[in-house]
Amino acid sequence: MRKIADNLELTPLAEGRVDPVRKILRCPTKGKEPVGSSHQPIEEPRSSHREPWNESIPRFSFGPLYGAGHESVEATKERAWENVGRNSTETELTVLKEVYSGAIRKVEKEAKLTYSGKTSGTASDFRWMMIKDGCFFLQLALLILGTRPDHLGYPSNDPIFGSEQKKKDVKMWIESMFFVGNQIPLVVLKELMSQEFFQKVIAKEKYDPIPSSLCKKVLHELLVSPSLKKRSLVQRVVGRNNSGSEDNHPSDILHGLQNLVIGPKRPGSLSTDYEADDDIDLEANEEDINIGEDTITRGDAGRIRDLLSTIGLVPGATNNQKRIFPSATELNQAGINIKKLENGGITSIHFKSYYFWANLYMPVFSVDDHTEIIFRNLKTYETTQQLGNQNLICTYLKVMSDLIQSTRDVKLLDNKGIIEGSSRDKEKLPRILIRLSSNTCDLTTEFQILRRKITDYSSPWVHYKSVINLVVFLTLLQTIFALLSYFKPPTTK
């Protein structure tokens, strides 16, 4: 058996890079481009420019990058603005618009710089777009967070903001609000949230301080929590980027979502100057394990084959998907315990092993009706931000897909508190992760090291399981014979 170090530890995952300047970019679309070319804003302000709607982008458009949507959507935005006027002290919309324009004027320059390229049209057109779209966006966000329709100023039977929203409608809102390029600068949303109407709304509600839903966490901590002067755990997470900067606040909702999932850089985490162990070949990228065909490539085939043999995974299995990590059940059988990280995200994942035990620490994975939409948009956002090969989200989803292969894996991780959500949503998780994962995703250096440490570990309890079982059986057998001889001594003639 391979000699195991007395104290083998992989420090938390982290990227040793400077966080790039974030811009709101158009999402690459298949087929016909909705308006203009990819990564470029339209040439005219949305208020005066209408294009045929393309079904590859969400029904609701926000900001200047995608042109105006359906007339009914534009009418709904106008109605949302009128609702702000009806429920504000200053009910004259012309005067109220000037108040809001003054607030947006303070952050106008920063907001324009948030978009890629130069926004066209007059300054007043841009400000009005931010006001109208932003007020609609915020009312949708508050409704998703559980705000009552009457607190927003709507009757319970309102088709959009009423109490009986259809699940498909909520799904459409969330898809639009988290769509790449369909973002409103966070500085604009915060200015709008500080206005009287929104302050009155959030003062009437008691929001869950840390919602379990991922999209609700981001909306609450970026929009509601700052207005209430609260600083919860999640706010501390989304207030920094993965390079450890405390002052680098998210530029938009998707940026905040990415920061939340990746998590803060922990002290002592890995960086580019990390001195890898001599036996870890960092160039051995994606040594694919094809379980169905028993195909193992590159240099550490022996070690991986030993692990598969130890955990009882034999050739000829029905799963033909290429795997780079064993499942949660397989790790458990190999003597590796998976534990929940109380705080942190992807960069906090780490592996600790000692001679007789090993722990893999994983963050909580929240699953609900919107998980697939959220992570698909997050993967696209990671790509459009041109982060090079630092594809942490893509790699993480691939690893999670390998860990959660079946409902048995779901139950194991659920019992450990690593998966959050309803029972119905948890059952769908393996299929959701298969759709989200990609076999073409290159592993980051940190995940390569993580996998190597896991495959290098060999539990003595598992390795000598048959010997231990034999010793226990013989001991038990000896005890039984001793008891029999005591209670029924042999007869003498």
Secondary structure, DSSP 4 states (H G I P E B T S, - for coil): -----TTEEEPPP---SPPPPP-B-PPP-SSS-SSSSTT---SS-GGG-B----TTS-SS--SSSS-B--HHHHHHHHHHHHHHHHTSS---HHHHHHHHHHHHHTTHHHHHHHBSS---S-HHHHHHHHHHHHHHHHHHHHHHTT--HHHHT--TT-TTTSS---HHHHHHHHHHHTSTT----HHHHHHHHTSHHHHHHHHH----SS-SSHHHHHHIIIIIHHHTT---HHHHHHTS-TT--SS---SSHHHHHHHHHH-PPPTT---TT----TT--TT-----EETTTTEE-STTHHHHHHHHHHTT--TT-S--SEESS--HHHHHHTTEEEEE-SS--GGG-EEEE-SS-EEEEE--EE-STTHHHHHHHHHHHHHHTT-TT--HHHHHHHHHHHH--SHHHHHHHHHTT-EES-HHHHHHHHHHHHHH--TTPPPPHHHHHHHHHHHH---HHHHTHHHHHHHHHHHHHHHHHHHHHHHSPPP--
